[in-house]
Amino acid sequence: MTDKKYSLPLSLLKKTNDAFGHIRNSLPHRCILCHQQTPFFKNYLCATCRADLPYPEFLCLGCATELPNETKFCGHCLTTLNSHSLITACDYQTPIKELISSLKYKKNYSAAAELALHLSHRVCQYIDLGYIEQPQLLIPVPLHRYRQIKRGFNQAELIALHLGRLLGIPVANNCTRVLATPAQSHLNSQQRRHNLDRAFKLNSPILANNIALIDDVYTTGATMRELSQTIEHSQKITIQYWCIARTLI
């Protein structure tokens, strides 16, 4: 005797999904920032708060400082020739820093989707302008296992997963953090430059020629530089730095 397999008609499945959507939309769903009700439960920000997210029109591809017109680099970066492109959505300022804090310290996971969406606009802008090529792989900056256990998640990985879905790019975790270093936010700029020495390990070869490292905030760049050096020590590869925001120091 063979088992019979039954499947619901597509029209019934659609009606069921629509019904669940209407039920979910009738429940409270509030903006992450202002806590006002949003029109749709998958809108984690209201239209006003989303419009308030900073997004300078032109940023330097080397240091992410704001530029007065459309060009790839500021005068300083033209002379220093940075080997890695830095892509950010904006400076680390209100309300973007409240959105990042909501994710990291209040475990508001839906903030990761909004942060990824905001950064994806800049990535698409640069790809359309021909400033960068779309990477083949996204690699989130890893947390040390003790810090990840304490926090419960890696915010860079959550952002990377949302970016991957938005842009159609796979995400990989080829790297680990082997040293439990003090948090960068507790150190001055000089201490940050050496705090992460030999902090990362490449676990397996990266099967791509062009990748992007993903993190939430870029300050001195020490984290990205140390991780990229760890990777480049093992293989020749093009690496981009993608961060939601850049801290002004």
Secondary structure, DSSP 8 states (H G I E B T S, - for coil): ---------HHHHHHHHHHHHHHHHHS--B-TTT--B-SSTT--S-HHHHHHS---S-B-TTT--B-SSS-S--HHHHHH--SS-EEEEEES-TTHHHHHHHHHHH--THHHHHHHHHHHHHHHHHHHHTSS---SEEEE---BHHHHHHHSS-HHHHHHHHHHHHHT--B---EEE-S----GGGS-HHHHHHHTTT-EEE-S----SEEEEEEEEESSSHHHHHHHHHHHTTS--EEEEEEEEE---
